[in-house]
Amino acid sequence: LHTKMSAMDGFIDAGEAVKTAAKWGHKAVAITDHGVVQAFPAAVNAAGKLKKNGVDIKVIMGVEGYLLPDCVWTSPRGEYAAIELTHCNGALCAISAVRFNDNGECSEFYTPVSVGVPMSEEFRRRTGISEEDSETAPLLKDAVNALLQFAEGAKMVVWDREEYYELYKEAKKRGVDMNEHAAVAMELTRYHCRAPLDDTTTIDGCMAAMGTSRASMLPIDGARALKEQFLKIIERYEAMGKARIPLFDCVPHEKVKGKRSTYHIIIIAKNIVGLKNLYKLVSYAHIDYLKGVPRIPRSLLDFYREGLIIGSACEAGELFRAVLEEKPHEEICAIAREYDYLEIQPIGNNAFLMREGIVKDEDGLRELNRRIVRLGEELGIPVAATGDAHFMEPEDSIFRAIVMSAREFKDAEQQAPLYFRTTDDMLEEFSYLGREKAEEVVIDVPNAIADMCESMKPFLSEKSTYAPKFPGANEELRSMCENRAREIYGDVLPPVVQARLDKELTSIIGNDYASLYLSAQRLVSKSMSDGYLVGSRGSVGSSMVAYMSGITEVNSLPPHYRCPKCKFTDFENVFMPNGDKYGCGADMPDRTCPVCGTKLAKDGFDIPFETFLGFGGDKVPDIDLNFSGEYQANAHKYTEELFGRDHVFRAGTIGTLAEKTAYGYVKKYLEERGMTVSKAEENRLAAGCVGVKRTTGQHPGGLVIIPQDKDVTDFCPVQHPADDATGGIITTHFEYHSMEANLLKLDELGHDDPTMIRMLE
């Protein structure tokens, strides 16, 4: 089903869906939002609460992804030709190739190309292309023909798609036919060696990742290096147990009206490995392949397929479309074999096909489902009946109509019955298949899929908090605080100071928070050394360790006097004339040191440590720091340097439909249709739209820290805020509050005050 996290399209509260499914006696419920997995925490949390009350229901975690058909498949074995193109001043001036196979046989091809552009002596020296070569070189058409003769029967290997497309266009212009598909070494290398967050890898970076190198800038050495790179890629695919590798579609095609560029696909995680792979797919889709929607290339899906169950999805799925378009049976079978289970859905979901004249009547819609059922029987692939629910009750379709109308969908009024159906509803819907088959697709197969899936949490949660660690952090923090305490209070610390310091350090070190304190200390120290004051905010001021390490200027000890010269201290004579104890050292009257006569410092704000880390000292530290607005970016960059770029992410937020906006949608909807309803009904309609996801964003200064021994996909996917890649910012896919009990967050906000103080100085 689709929850409110299916942007402007789903109207089911994840928690309510889990409760309803449990009430109906279901043993599992599947969450498959459009392109995202942001409802997982709420759904699993609801299931956890039910379990405490003795009700056990499994949350099946999945996504309705957007499949990008980007490749055809081939065996890693066979004949290949690695192609290297050499350019000078933008013109193709040489073509090199190495033909090879899995038997170790190898042959080489090289030809300069007559292009008529000047070449520098340095270029000729590096590439070995002499003036004589240029003068006697064949024309591009002949060079391409010679290459194709050399590579006949072999599969092409190139570094990137653009390179192959250049060759393809040149061949096409000259009436030479070339295959549209090739093995693309850079993309295949990135699949094996790159985290979803890395920048686009260069050829040199790809070779370094695989441990290959280029002997020289001679064109033929480029082809040789590409061959070695590809052989390493094949080794890795075979080590994974893959029996096929992708040949990518390297020729862009103009979008044909009515032809889909992506297809819907259901991807379900059946275990922890699958969940992590699902998060990788969602991350890649949002970071690298976002184009209107977060697309998942077929080649990438196959690479991360371990632990996943793949379903053929709805009418927008590849299989349904192939059946609808009456493609050849063998082609339909080939498509079906890509899936672990096939799907059929209530005919009301696809009634728009009748309105558009694509299908004649309801019997035509039923026949499409029958064909998919027969296909499953023929190929031995299970078929499941799914509801594709977008709202809870049939009458709730009005909420979706209101929002779709606000988005100017012309068919907003013609809502499909995408409600959360009961088992009886589904059995009645598919009764035309016969009782036995209806029970199989409605009950048996969905239950079998549910049994394949483990009960899981959406992120690591075995420990209360996964904190980052610096080597020697415990000793460094203890030494830093004790040294600073002696600077302030003398070599022999007053009992009050020693006891408080010991208490806090024991708690902080015992709960593995020393590295977090050190990171904050280093951030503050770096900013101060760069000339920008830093202000701490919030309950961190209750920590004496934070004061002694330089994170905060607030001394949380009880009010007291101390001598900056001889280190005399007085925690006793801190009473007001009426006998009450001063609550704050700054309020106490001035005094001079009875030992040396120096004016005493008045210190201490009497804040218990428990207000920061709780009574057990195990609450996750929330250290909020106010940096200069013009320095904030530097602070964030330095945080990445401290923990590593792949371990620091902006805290993600989710923007939903607010009450006022929803009310505006309702008013507009009613006005456009000349409808009048009571105020109570307006409020009900608005309430049904509130909370639906509109967009995503980022916390203004919150950074989530991933431990060095973990990967971000152990916790969640990542994405750009509002799917906008222009700023280069990466956020957590989950709303950060859902993970705040398990991951550390540093709040590094930008404020004007530190900037103004710097200007005044």
Order of alpha helices (4+ residues) and beta strands (2+ residues): alpha-beta-alpha-beta-beta-beta-beta-beta-alpha-alpha-alpha-beta-alpha-beta-alpha-alpha-alpha-beta-beta-alpha-beta-alpha-beta-alpha-alpha-beta-alpha-alpha-beta-alpha-alpha-alpha-alpha-alpha-alpha-alpha-beta-alpha-beta-beta-beta-alpha-beta-alpha-beta-alpha-alpha-beta-beta-beta-beta-alpha
